Amino acid sequence: MDSDTNVRYHVRFIGRVQGVGFRMTCVSLAKNLPVHGTVRNEHDGSVLLDVEGEPVEVERLLKRINREMVDHIRETEIDERPPSKQTGGLRIRY
């Protein structure tokens, strides 16, 4: 991973996104992509994805999530963050 070309986003998914396998789906969809980060449930009922990687790979993951979970997502908020050189793929954070 080259932090000079990577992007990092905090992506908040709002809707019926808890209790429907959302986090596990995110991890599964990211399995063969060179992206890294965490996905966790928030106290307000949203799910927060902290994802980092090459822009095309992060975009590919976001498209996969939106396509797979379209019936559960009402709104998506994306906030760009500085890359943090995360490693280890995408993991569920509890």
Secondary structure, 3 states (H helix, E strand, C coil): CCCCCCEEEEEEEEECCCCCCHHHHHHHHHCCCCEEEEEEECCCCCEEEEEEECHHHHHHHHHHHHHHCCCCEEEEEEEEECCCCCCCCEEECC
